[in-house]
Amino acid sequence: MEHYMNALRSYADFSGRSRRKAYWMFVLFNTIFSIVCNAVDGLLGTMFIGTIYSLALLIPGLSAGARRLHDTNRSGWWQLLWLVPVIGWIVLIVFYAQNSQEGENDHGPNPKEVALESATV
């Protein structure tokens, strides 16, 4: 839940890098909350709650995806592949699942290394 809340706190921060675990935990909790919202909508016979939730999480989801792509040294613009059915989705899932690029890249220091350094100090 911590990773989900961190993504919401930095909802419009498209810079920097995000670890693989942080991104996938955000996706997991976002999926769970979406299912709950849609279930409540189904019980109420509306589409209001799920729609509001989806709109509220649009920008945080895009920023989390951009930071994850930055961690693999790719531009956040690669997210436009979501508009290409099936093939684009597969490519993005592979990009999101790849390990972090070692060391510093164009988007900042490796968050794994930063976490290790702060843990040893």
C-alpha positions in Angstrom: 0.0 0.0 0.0 3.0 2.3 0.6 4.0 2.2 -3.1 0.4 3.1 -4.1 0.3 6.1 -1.7 3.8 7.2 -2.9 2.5 7.2 -6.5 -0.5 9.2 -5.5 1.7 11.7 -3.6 3.8 12.3 -6.7 0.8 12.2 -9.0 2.1 14.7 -11.5 5.8 14.1 -11.2 6.9 12.7 -14.6 10.6 13.0 -13.8 12.9 10.6 -12.0 12.9 6.8 -11.8 10.7 4.2 -10.2 11.6 0.7 -9.2 9.8 -2.3 -10.7 8.3 -3.3 -7.4 6.9 0.2 -6.7 5.3 0.2 -10.2 3.7 -3.2 -10.0 2.5 -2.7 -6.4 0.8 0.5 -7.7 -0.8 -1.5 -10.5 -1.9 -4.2 -8.2 -3.7 -1.9 -5.7 -5.1 0.2 -8.6 -6.6 -3.0 -10.1 -8.1 -4.1 -6.7 -9.6 -0.7 -6.1 -11.0 -0.5 -9.7 -12.6 -3.9 -9.2 -14.2 -2.8 -5.9 -15.5 0.5 -7.5 -17.0 -1.4 -10.4 -18.6 -4.0 -8.1 -20.2 -1.2 -6.1 -21.3 0.4 -9.3 -22.8 -2.9 -10.4 -24.7 -3.2 -7.1 -26.0 0.4 -7.4 -26.7 0.1 -11.1 -24.6 3.1 -12.0 -21.2 3.8 -13.6 -20.4 6.8 -11.6 -17.9 5.6 -9.0 -15.8 3.5 -11.4 -15.7 6.4 -13.9 -14.7 8.9 -11.3 -12.0 6.6 -9.9 -10.6 5.9 -13.3 -10.4 9.6 -14.2 -8.8 10.5 -10.8 -6.1 7.9 -11.4 -5.4 8.7 -15.0 -2.6 11.2 -14.4 -1.0 9.3 -11.4 -1.0 6.1 -13.6 0.7 7.9 -16.5 3.3 9.4 -14.2 4.0 6.1 -12.5 4.4 4.5 -16.0 6.7 7.2 -17.2 8.9 6.9 -14.1 9.1 3.1 -14.6 10.1 3.6 -18.3 12.7 6.1 -17.2 14.2 3.4 -14.9 14.8 1.3 -18.0 16.2 4.4 -19.8 13.2 4.9 -22.1 11.1 8.0 -22.6 7.7 8.2 -21.0 6.3 8.8 -24.5 6.6 5.0 -25.0 3.3 4.9 -23.1 1.6 5.9 -26.4 2.0 2.2 -27.3 -1.1 1.6 -25.2 -3.0 3.0 -28.2 -1.7 0.1 -30.3 -3.9 -3.0 -29.5 -2.3 -6.2 -28.3 1.2 -5.7 -29.8 1.7 -2.3 -28.1 0.4 -3.7 -24.8 2.8 -6.7 -24.9 5.8 -4.4 -25.7 4.9 -2.1 -22.8 4.4 -5.0 -20.3 7.8 -6.3 -21.3 9.3 -2.8 -20.8 7.7 -2.4 -17.4 8.9 -5.9 -16.3 12.5 -5.3 -17.3 15.1 -4.8 -14.6 16.5 -1.3 -13.9 19.3 0.0 -15.8 22.5 -0.1 -13.8 23.9 3.1 -12.5 22.8 6.6 -13.3 21.0 7.3 -16.6 19.5 10.4 -18.3 16.6 10.4 -15.8 18.6 10.2 -12.5 20.3 7.7 -10.2 19.2 4.1 -9.9 16.6 3.9 -7.0 17.9 0.5 -6.0 21.4 1.9 -5.4 20.1 4.9 -3.6 18.1 2.7 -1.3 21.1 0.5 -0.6 23.3 3.5 0.1 20.8 5.0 2.6 20.4 1.6 4.3 24.1 1.2 4.9 24.6 4.7 6.3 
